[in-house]
Amino acid sequence: MSRLQFRSDRLDRLGSAIFAEVSGWKQQAIGKGLSVINLDIGSPDQPPVESLRAALADACLRPDLYRYPGTEGTLTFRQTVAKWFYHRFQVELDPRTEVLSLMGTQDGLAHLPLAISNPGDAALLPDPGYPVYGAGLAVAGVEAIPLPLLEENGYLPDFEAIPQSVWDKVKFMILNYPSNPLSATADLDFFERAVYTARKHGVLLVHDNAYSEMAFDGIRPPSVLEIPNASDIAIEFHSLSKSYHLAGTRLGFAVGNREVLTSLRALKNNIDFGVFLGAQEAGIAALEMDIHAPKPIAGLYEGRRNVFVRALREQGWIVPSPQATMFLWAAVPEGWSSRAFSQSLLTSTGVASIPGNAFGQLGEGYVRLALVEHEDLLLEAARRIGHFIRTAQPSK
């Protein structure tokens, strides 16, 4: 009798296991007596502001907030999302049909292919791009077709270079600006082209806008829904994790096309019971704060960016200065592969990063570092990286 196997083949199609590997490299560094500086995972190191912690604490003490919350989110939360969206983007949303609460954007992005696609369908995914995009397709049995993002094009896709034979197969495409891991931004002219392209080819445009509130140098990233009638062909995901440091509460939302949101809600009705009502109360407080008494988090990361980029350049590693997100995307020094550089850097110096090829084939030759430590630790990380680059021998 053959031995039972308790592992789905789908798990082998979920993409890179690099985050688990980096955890193992950290243990090697610790075993050598090194202190680890965690610049790998984009997890905010700061708590929410006190008023948001108080709102969450007060909500947790309310005895009426422990029932099943409902998948779509409370009407009050959805109304507040619509209010904030109009304040931020001057786009009107129907809170009853065009807003859906999520357990963070990852929840929605992972489940979307199951809700709107069938096995054998195809989708265009950014390369490099956030790993959950591909993971959601793998679970749903949807073919992933890379959408190349090249540095010489400002990491914007060339829609005209995509053959018609590909468009004929594609059911939706995912865009992400500001971008994780690339930190690239896009303007309204780009989104106008993207909406035109999606409508021309009859595909859904899915925009991951999780970093809309984390841009620097005066940039204010737009919403794809600012393009007139874009909701006919587009949806957009937003997160409260990074903008308000509410990562652990697992709260985000999707907005836009009603039919798509209805399908996603129908799937989630069979999977979960929605976001904890206390977390939604904290989300309401965060969005109301942003409307009436904003405490933008972008300034924190802009300051860290300035310190870290300057220090790395002084150490001899000339890296670009990102205009958004909490990430720095940089080419590895000559002679190194992404993985070898990231692994050797961590096990030799204790500075943790993510190799670029974890985000797609076109990420090879790059590394992602997260600005999630205090400035003094970023300066120490730059010092260690500089010494490593000057003394370590390149390895493939």
Order of alpha helices (4+ residues) and beta strands (2+ residues): alpha-beta-alpha-alpha-beta-alpha-beta-alpha-beta-alpha-beta-alpha-beta-beta-beta-alpha-alpha-alpha-beta-alpha-beta-beta-beta-alpha
